[in-house]
Amino acid sequence: MADFVDHVLLHIKAGDGGNGCASVHREKFKPLGGPDGGNGGRGGNIVLEVDANTSTLLEYHHRPHRKAGNGKQGMGANRDGATGEDIILKVPNGTVVKDARSGEVLVDLVGPGTQYVAASGGFGGLGNAALANAKRKAPGFALLGEPGDEGDIVLELKTVADVALVGFPNAGKSSLIAALSAARPKIANYPFTTLIPNLGVVTAGETVFTVADVPGLIPGASEGKGLGHEFLRHVERCSTIVHVLDCATLEPGRDPLTDYDVIESELEAYGSLQDRPRMVVLNKVDVPDGRELADIVRASLEERGVRVFEVSAATHEGLKPFAFAMAEMVELDRANKPIVEPTRLVLRPKQLGETGFTVHRVNERTFQVTGEKPERWIRQTDFTNDEAVGYLADRLERLGVEEELVKAGAEPGVEVVIGSMENGYIFDWQPTMGARVAGPRGSDNRI
């Protein structure tokens, strides 16, 4: 069974808002108690939170459907409904959230405690107590709760490390991490021993940095061969790439120079890694043939403009200067990174005359109204209640929808769609500008 997953498709559904309550206060000797219906509770959110103790997305691989709690309905005696329970999903540091349909990056979650609301719960509907005013003293309706956000997102883990160790299987990457840090990855003498990226914390002088072992790079890794295609993404955040070359391999057709060229071609094919500084480690020089081979290829590698270190993970030979060289490159990268200024909230008031909705003429007999407010009001309306429908007509008329329809050339009896053409609400329009509900209940001549 897999114990490491770094790419999952997650189906999320935030909680729906609770409906408002239409209630009248009833008490002995108080025949006109007035409306006392409470508001519905807000639906719960789906929240992603970076957890330092989480290192895999395995939990969401097994349970990809997540739903937050719905808000409760309002009640009489001015009692509001309870808020739906939020669902907090713990994710590893370095998780990238993408929209499943478009592939757009929604957020990059870096830093323990960082949160992102992936799906917002729907607002609760107002009860009739909140809808009462001087003209409508006892509303016989309440607003419905709004549905919560729903959709599919992709979670993709990219390891947060300063240095990436790349190389062929069995080149000694895991052994180097074990020798340089307190990490204890699995080490064995067979290909693809490392099945997950290993992280180790290295201290060199006053510099503390992290090193990642990127497993399974072989020829064709960028095209999906071996394990490299799945884990090349973990190199993207690293500021320095270290080639670990095996100087004691017995495989035919393998030598340090060939290995270096193969891995470089795979990194180039993957893309976006050309600007990272490189270093080369000639590993296993404790073996006599390994030291001889390292002496032969060192000059050729230095001619390519890379720093070369001869080390042995087994005997710890050469590890100290190698660690300080990595620390030097990490410090240089940190010093060159731009200073991130705190985010400033910019308030941009709406322009004078901006309505917040648009009227579009689809054809001779059909007009479409789109906008946040009209579409939201439609979702809140109980169309089985005539008074609620009249209240919706009031709101649309006050917003200026009827006036804009007249300007667009709409005539009585045309078809008006509020929302999308596929899922919107369709009305036969009869202009009633200025005829707001102010009389007794049931006297609205628009119904």
VEXDREN-2710 file (C-alpha; in Angstrom, 1 decimal):
% VEXDREN-2710
k/r/px/py/pz
1/MET/0.0/0.0/0.0
2/ALA/1.3/3.5/-0.9
3/ASP/2.3/5.6/2.0
4/PHE/3.2/8.8/0.1
5/VAL/0.9/10.7/-2.3
6/ASP/1.8/14.1/-3.7
7/HIS/-1.0/14.7/-6.2
8/VAL/-4.7/14.3/-5.6
9/LEU/-8.1/15.4/-7.0
10/LEU/-10.4/16.7/-4.2
11/HIS/-14.1/17.1/-4.5
12/ILE/-15.3/19.8/-2.0
13/LYS/-18.7/21.1/-1.0
14/ALA/-19.2/23.9/1.5
15/GLY/-22.2/23.9/3.7
16/ASP/-25.5/25.5/2.6
17/GLY/-26.9/28.4/4.6
18/GLY/-30.0/27.7/6.7
19/ASN/-33.4/29.2/5.8
20/GLY/-34.8/32.1/7.6
21/CYS/-37.9/31.6/9.7
22/ALA/-41.3/33.2/9.2
23/SER/-42.9/33.3/12.6
24/VAL/-45.3/35.6/14.6
25/HIS/-45.0/36.1/18.3
26/ARG/-47.8/34.5/20.1
27/GLU/-48.5/35.3/23.8
28/LYS/-51.7/35.6/25.9
29/PHE/-53.2/39.0/25.8
30/LYS/-50.8/40.1/23.0
31/PRO/-52.7/39.5/19.8
32/LEU/-50.3/41.7/17.7
33/GLY/-47.0/40.3/18.9
34/GLY/-45.3/41.0/15.6
35/PRO/-42.8/39.0/13.6
36/ASP/-40.1/37.1/15.6
37/GLY/-38.6/34.7/13.0
38/GLY/-34.8/34.2/13.4
39/ASN/-32.2/34.2/10.7
40/GLY/-30.7/31.0/9.2
41/GLY/-27.2/30.0/10.2
42/ARG/-24.3/30.3/7.7
43/GLY/-22.9/27.1/6.1
44/GLY/-19.5/25.8/7.1
45/ASN/-16.3/26.5/5.0
46/ILE/-13.8/24.1/3.6
47/VAL/-10.4/25.4/4.9
48/LEU/-7.0/24.1/3.9
49/GLU/-4.3/24.6/6.6
50/VAL/-0.6/23.9/6.4
51/ASP/0.4/21.4/9.1
52/ALA/4.1/20.9/10.0
53/ASN/3.4/17.3/11.0
54/THR/1.7/16.3/7.7
55/SER/4.0/15.2/4.9
56/THR/1.7/13.4/2.4
57/LEU/-1.7/13.8/0.8
58/LEU/-2.5/10.1/1.3
59/GLU/-5.6/10.8/3.4
60/TYR/-7.3/12.7/0.6
61/HIS/-6.3/10.0/-1.9
62/HIS/-8.4/7.5/0.1
63/ARG/-11.2/10.0/0.9
64/PRO/-11.5/12.5/-1.9
65/HIS/-15.0/13.8/-1.1
66/ARG/-15.3/16.4/1.6
67/LYS/-18.4/18.3/2.7
68/ALA/-18.8/20.9/5.4
69/GLY/-21.9/21.2/7.7
70/ASN/-25.0/23.0/6.7
71/GLY/-26.3/26.0/8.6
72/LYS/-29.4/25.4/10.7
73/GLN/-32.8/27.0/10.0
74/GLY/-33.9/30.0/12.0
75/MET/-36.6/29.6/14.6
76/GLY/-39.3/31.6/16.3
77/ALA/-38.7/33.8/19.3
78/ASN/-35.9/35.5/17.4
79/ARG/-33.6/32.5/17.6
80/ASP/-31.0/32.3/14.9
81/GLY/-29.9/29.0/13.4
82/ALA/-26.6/27.5/14.3
83/THR/-23.6/28.0/12.0
84/GLY/-22.5/24.9/10.0
85/GLU/-19.2/23.3/11.1
86/ASP/-16.1/24.2/9.2
87/ILE/-14.0/21.4/7.8
88/ILE/-10.2/22.1/8.2
89/LEU/-8.1/19.9/6.0
90/LYS/-4.4/19.6/7.0
91/VAL/-2.0/19.7/4.1
92/PRO/1.8/19.5/3.9
93/ASN/4.0/22.6/3.6
94/GLY/4.5/23.4/0.0
95/THR/1.0/22.3/-1.3
96/VAL/-0.1/24.1/-4.5
97/VAL/-3.9/24.3/-5.0
98/LYS/-5.2/24.4/-8.6
99/ASP/-8.6/24.6/-10.2
100/ALA/-9.4/21.2/-11.6
101/ARG/-11.0/22.5/-14.8
102/SER/-8.8/25.3/-15.9
103/GLY/-5.5/24.3/-14.2
104/GLU/-5.2/27.8/-12.7
105/VAL/-3.1/28.1/-9.6
106/LEU/-5.4/29.3/-6.8
107/VAL/-2.9/29.5/-4.0
108/ASP/0.6/28.3/-3.0
109/LEU/0.5/27.2/0.7
110/VAL/3.9/27.7/2.3
111/GLY/4.5/28.2/6.0
112/PRO/3.0/26.3/8.9
113/GLY/-0.4/27.7/9.9
114/THR/-1.1/29.2/6.5
115/GLN/-4.8/28.9/5.7
116/TYR/-6.9/29.1/2.5
117/VAL/-10.7/29.0/2.3
118/ALA/-11.2/26.6/-0.7
119/ALA/-15.0/26.7/-0.5
120/SER/-17.1/29.3/1.3
121/GLY/-20.3/28.4/3.1
122/GLY/-23.6/29.9/1.9
123/PHE/-25.1/32.8/3.8
124/GLY/-28.2/32.1/5.9
125/GLY/-31.5/33.6/4.9
126/LEU/-33.0/36.5/6.9
127/GLY/-36.0/35.7/9.0
128/ASN/-39.2/37.8/8.9
129/ALA/-38.2/39.8/12.0
130/ALA/-35.2/41.2/10.0
131/LEU/-37.3/41.9/7.0
132/ALA/-39.9/44.0/8.8
133/ASN/-40.0/47.8/8.2
134/ALA/-42.4/50.7/8.6
135/LYS/-44.4/49.7/5.5
136/ARG/-44.1/45.9/5.8
137/LYS/-44.7/45.5/9.5
138/ALA/-45.5/41.7/9.5
139/PRO/-43.8/39.9/6.6
140/GLY/-45.3/36.6/6.0
141/PHE/-42.2/35.2/4.4
142/ALA/-38.5/34.7/5.0
143/LEU/-35.4/34.4/2.7
144/LEU/-33.9/31.1/1.8
145/GLY/-30.3/30.2/2.7
146/GLU/-27.8/30.3/-0.1
147/PRO/-26.0/27.2/-1.4
148/GLY/-22.3/26.8/-0.5
149/ASP/-19.5/26.7/-3.0
150/GLU/-18.9/23.4/-4.7
151/GLY/-16.2/22.2/-7.1
152/ASP/-13.1/20.2/-7.7
153/ILE/-9.6/21.2/-6.8
154/VAL/-6.2/19.6/-7.4
155/LEU/-3.7/19.4/-4.5
156/GLU/-0.1/19.1/-5.6
157/LEU/2.8/18.8/-3.2
158/LYS/6.1/20.5/-4.1
159/THR/8.8/19.9/-1.4
160/VAL/10.1/23.0/0.3
161/ALA/13.9/22.6/0.4
162/ASP/17.0/24.7/-0.3
163/VAL/19.1/22.0/-2.1
164/ALA/18.0/19.1/-4.3
165/LEU/20.2/16.0/-4.7
166/VAL/19.6/14.5/-8.1
167/GLY/21.2/11.5/-9.7
168/PHE/20.7/7.9/-10.8
169/PRO/19.3/5.3/-8.4
170/ASN/21.9/3.9/-6.1
171/ALA/24.2/7.0/-6.6
172/GLY/24.2/7.5/-2.8
173/LYS/21.8/10.4/-2.4
174/SER/20.0/8.9/0.6
175/SER/23.4/8.0/2.2
176/LEU/24.6/11.6/1.8
177/ILE/21.5/12.9/3.6
178/ALA/21.9/10.4/6.4
179/ALA/25.6/11.4/6.7
180/LEU/24.9/15.2/6.6
181/SER/21.8/15.3/8.8
182/ALA/19.8/13.5/11.5
183/ALA/17.5/12.0/8.8
184/ARG/17.5/8.2/8.5
185/PRO/16.1/7.3/5.1
186/LYS/15.8/3.7/3.9
187/ILE/19.1/2.7/2.3
188/ALA/19.6/-0.6/0.3
189/ASN/21.6/-1.9/-2.6
190/TYR/18.8/-2.1/-5.3
191/PRO/17.3/0.4/-7.7
192/PHE/14.5/2.7/-6.6
193/THR/15.1/2.1/-2.9
194/THR/13.9/5.6/-2.3
195/LEU/10.2/5.9/-3.2
196/ILE/9.5/9.3/-1.6
197/PRO/11.5/12.6/-1.3
198/ASN/13.6/12.5/1.8
199/LEU/14.4/15.7/3.7
200/GLY/17.3/16.4/5.9
201/VAL/18.3/19.5/7.9
202/VAL/21.9/20.4/7.6
203/THR/23.9/22.9/9.7
204/ALA/27.1/24.4/8.3
205/GLY/28.5/27.1/10.6
206/GLU/25.6/29.5/11.3
207/THR/23.7/28.5/8.2
208/VAL/20.8/26.0/8.6
209/PHE/19.2/24.7/5.4
210/THR/17.3/21.7/4.1
211/VAL/18.4/19.1/1.6
212/ALA/16.0/17.0/-0.4
213/ASP/16.7/13.6/-2.1
214/VAL/14.8/13.5/-5.4
215/PRO/14.3/9.8/-6.2
216/GLY/14.4/7.7/-9.3
217/LEU/15.8/9.8/-12.1
218/ILE/16.7/7.7/-15.2
219/PRO/16.8/8.4/-18.9
220/GLY/13.2/9.3/-20.0
221/ALA/12.2/10.4/-16.5
222/SER/10.7/13.7/-17.9
223/GLU/8.5/11.6/-20.2
224/GLY/7.1/9.4/-17.4
225/LYS/9.7/6.6/-17.1
226/GLY/10.8/5.4/-13.7
227/LEU/9.9/7.5/-10.8
228/GLY/11.4/10.8/-11.9
229/HIS/8.3/12.2/-13.7
230/GLU/6.4/12.0/-10.5
231/PHE/9.0/13.7/-8.4
232/LEU/10.7/16.2/-10.6
233/ARG/8.2/18.8/-9.4
234/HIS/10.0/18.6/-6.0
235/VAL/13.1/20.2/-7.5
236/GLU/11.2/23.4/-8.5
237/ARG/11.4/25.1/-5.1
238/CYS/15.1/24.3/-4.5
239/SER/17.6/27.1/-5.1
240/THR/20.6/24.8/-5.7
241/ILE/20.9/21.5/-7.7
242/VAL/23.6/19.0/-6.7
243/HIS/24.4/16.2/-9.0
244/VAL/25.4/13.0/-7.1
245/LEU/27.5/10.9/-9.4
246/ASP/28.4/7.3/-8.6
247/CYS/32.1/6.6/-9.1
248/ALA/31.8/2.9/-8.2
249/THR/29.0/1.8/-10.5
250/LEU/29.4/-1.6/-12.3
251/GLU/26.6/-1.1/-14.7
252/PRO/27.6/-1.2/-18.4
253/GLY/27.4/2.1/-20.2
254/ARG/27.5/4.1/-17.0
255/ASP/30.2/6.6/-15.9
256/PRO/30.0/10.0/-14.1
257/LEU/30.2/12.1/-17.3
258/THR/27.4/10.1/-19.0
259/ASP/25.3/10.2/-15.9
260/TYR/25.7/14.0/-15.6
261/ASP/24.7/14.6/-19.2
262/VAL/21.6/12.3/-18.9
263/ILE/20.3/14.0/-15.8
264/GLU/21.0/17.4/-17.2
265/SER/19.0/16.5/-20.3
266/GLU/16.1/15.3/-18.1
267/LEU/16.1/18.5/-16.1
268/GLU/16.2/20.6/-19.3
269/ALA/13.3/18.6/-20.7
270/TYR/11.2/19.2/-17.6
271/GLY/11.8/22.9/-17.9
272/SER/12.0/25.9/-15.5
273/LEU/15.2/24.7/-13.9
274/GLN/17.9/26.2/-16.2
275/ASP/18.6/29.1/-13.9
276/ARG/19.5/27.1/-10.8
277/PRO/23.2/26.9/-9.9
278/ARG/24.7/23.5/-10.0
279/MET/27.3/21.5/-8.0
280/VAL/28.7/18.1/-8.6
281/VAL/29.5/15.5/-6.0
282/LEU/31.7/12.5/-7.0
283/ASN/30.5/9.9/-4.4
284/LYS/32.0/6.7/-3.2
285/VAL/35.7/7.7/-3.4
286/ASP/36.4/5.3/-0.6
287/VAL/36.4/2.6/-3.2
288/PRO/39.9/2.4/-4.9
289/ASP/38.4/2.3/-8.4
290/GLY/36.1/5.1/-7.4
291/ARG/38.9/7.5/-6.4
292/GLU/40.7/6.8/-9.6
293/LEU/37.6/7.5/-11.8
294/ALA/36.9/10.7/-9.8
295/ASP/40.5/11.9/-10.5
296/ILE/39.9/11.2/-14.3
297/VAL/36.6/13.0/-14.7
298/ARG/37.1/15.9/-12.3
299/ALA/38.8/18.1/-14.9
300/SER/36.2/17.5/-17.5
301/LEU/33.4/18.5/-15.1
302/GLU/35.2/21.6/-14.0
303/GLU/35.5/22.7/-17.6
304/ARG/31.7/22.8/-17.7
305/GLY/31.7/25.5/-15.1
306/VAL/30.5/23.5/-12.1
307/ARG/32.2/23.1/-8.7
308/VAL/33.2/19.5/-8.0
309/PHE/33.6/17.8/-4.6
310/GLU/34.9/14.3/-4.0
311/VAL/33.1/12.7/-1.0
312/SER/32.4/9.4/0.7
313/ALA/29.1/9.0/2.5
314/ALA/30.4/5.8/4.1
315/THR/33.6/7.3/5.6
316/HIS/32.4/11.0/5.7
317/GLU/35.4/12.1/3.7
318/GLY/35.0/15.5/2.1
319/LEU/31.6/16.1/3.6
320/LYS/32.5/19.2/5.6
321/PRO/33.8/21.4/2.7
322/PHE/30.8/20.1/0.6
323/ALA/28.3/21.2/3.3
324/PHE/29.9/24.6/3.6
325/ALA/29.8/25.0/-0.1
326/MET/26.1/24.3/-0.2
327/ALA/25.6/26.7/2.7
328/GLU/27.4/29.4/0.7
329/MET/25.1/29.0/-2.3
330/VAL/22.0/28.9/-0.1
331/GLU/23.0/32.1/1.6
332/LEU/23.7/33.8/-1.7
333/ASP/20.3/32.8/-3.0
334/ARG/18.6/34.1/0.2
335/ALA/20.4/37.4/0.0
336/ASN/19.4/37.9/-3.6
337/LYS/15.7/37.2/-3.0
338/PRO/13.6/40.3/-3.2
339/ILE/12.1/41.6/0.1
340/VAL/8.4/40.8/0.2
341/GLU/6.5/43.8/1.4
342/PRO/3.3/43.3/3.4
343/THR/0.1/43.0/1.5
344/ARG/-1.8/46.3/1.4
345/LEU/-5.6/46.3/1.0
346/VAL/-6.7/48.7/-1.7
347/LEU/-10.2/49.9/-1.5
348/ARG/-11.7/50.9/-4.9
349/PRO/-15.1/52.5/-4.6
350/LYS/-17.5/51.8/-7.5
351/GLN/-17.8/54.5/-10.1
352/LEU/-20.7/56.9/-10.0
353/GLY/-23.6/55.3/-11.9
354/GLU/-22.3/51.8/-11.8
355/THR/-25.3/49.4/-11.3
356/GLY/-23.6/46.2/-10.4
357/PHE/-25.5/44.2/-13.1
358/THR/-25.8/44.1/-16.8
359/VAL/-28.7/43.6/-19.2
360/HIS/-27.9/41.8/-22.5
361/ARG/-30.3/41.4/-25.4
362/VAL/-30.1/37.8/-26.5
363/ASN/-32.7/38.1/-29.3
364/GLU/-35.9/39.9/-30.2
365/ARG/-37.9/38.3/-27.4
366/THR/-35.3/37.4/-24.8
367/PHE/-33.2/39.5/-22.4
368/GLN/-30.5/38.3/-19.9
369/VAL/-29.8/40.0/-16.6
370/THR/-26.5/39.0/-14.9
371/GLY/-24.9/40.4/-11.7
372/GLU/-24.0/39.3/-8.2
373/LYS/-27.0/40.9/-6.5
374/PRO/-29.9/39.9/-8.9
375/GLU/-28.6/36.3/-9.0
376/ARG/-28.1/36.1/-5.2
377/TRP/-31.6/37.5/-4.6
378/ILE/-33.1/34.9/-6.9
379/ARG/-31.4/32.1/-4.9
380/GLN/-32.9/33.6/-1.7
381/THR/-36.5/33.7/-2.9
382/ASP/-39.1/31.2/-2.0
383/PHE/-41.2/31.1/-5.2
384/THR/-44.0/29.2/-3.5
385/ASN/-44.8/32.3/-1.4
386/ASP/-46.5/35.2/-3.4
387/GLU/-45.3/37.8/-0.9
388/ALA/-41.7/36.7/-1.2
389/VAL/-42.0/37.0/-5.0
390/GLY/-43.4/40.5/-4.6
391/TYR/-40.4/41.4/-2.3
392/LEU/-38.0/40.1/-5.0
393/ALA/-39.8/42.4/-7.6
394/ASP/-39.3/45.3/-5.2
395/ARG/-35.6/44.7/-4.8
396/LEU/-35.1/44.3/-8.6
397/GLU/-37.0/47.5/-9.3
398/ARG/-35.1/49.5/-6.6
399/LEU/-31.8/48.2/-8.1
400/GLY/-32.8/49.6/-11.5
401/VAL/-33.3/46.4/-13.4
402/GLU/-36.6/47.4/-14.9
403/GLU/-35.3/50.8/-15.9
404/GLU/-32.3/49.1/-17.7
405/LEU/-34.6/46.7/-19.4
406/VAL/-36.6/49.6/-20.8
407/LYS/-33.4/51.2/-22.1
408/ALA/-32.4/48.0/-23.7
409/GLY/-35.7/47.9/-25.7
410/ALA/-37.6/45.4/-23.7
411/GLU/-41.4/45.4/-24.1
412/PRO/-44.1/43.9/-21.9
413/GLY/-44.4/40.2/-22.2
414/VAL/-40.8/39.5/-23.3
415/GLU/-38.8/36.7/-21.7
416/VAL/-36.2/37.8/-19.1
417/VAL/-33.6/35.4/-17.8
418/ILE/-31.8/36.2/-14.6
419/GLY/-28.5/34.3/-14.3
420/SER/-27.0/32.0/-16.9
421/MET/-28.9/31.0/-20.0
422/GLU/-28.5/27.3/-19.0
423/ASN/-29.5/27.5/-15.3
424/GLY/-31.1/30.9/-14.9
425/TYR/-34.6/31.8/-13.8
426/ILE/-37.0/32.8/-16.6
427/PHE/-39.8/35.4/-16.2
428/ASP/-42.4/36.9/-18.5
429/TRP/-41.7/40.6/-17.8
430/GLN/-44.5/43.0/-17.0
431/PRO/-43.1/46.5/-16.2
432/THR/-44.3/47.7/-12.8
433/MET/-41.9/50.5/-12.0
434/GLY/-43.0/52.4/-8.9
435/ALA/-45.7/49.9/-7.9
436/ARG/-44.0/48.6/-4.7
437/VAL/-45.8/46.5/-2.1
438/ALA/-47.2/48.8/0.5
439/GLY/-50.7/47.6/1.1
440/PRO/-52.2/44.6/3.0
441/ARG/-50.8/41.1/2.4
442/GLY/-52.0/39.6/-0.8
443/SER/-52.8/42.9/-2.5
444/ASP/-49.8/42.9/-4.9
445/ASN/-51.2/43.1/-8.4
446/ARG/-48.0/41.8/-9.9
447/ILE/-48.6/38.3/-8.7
END
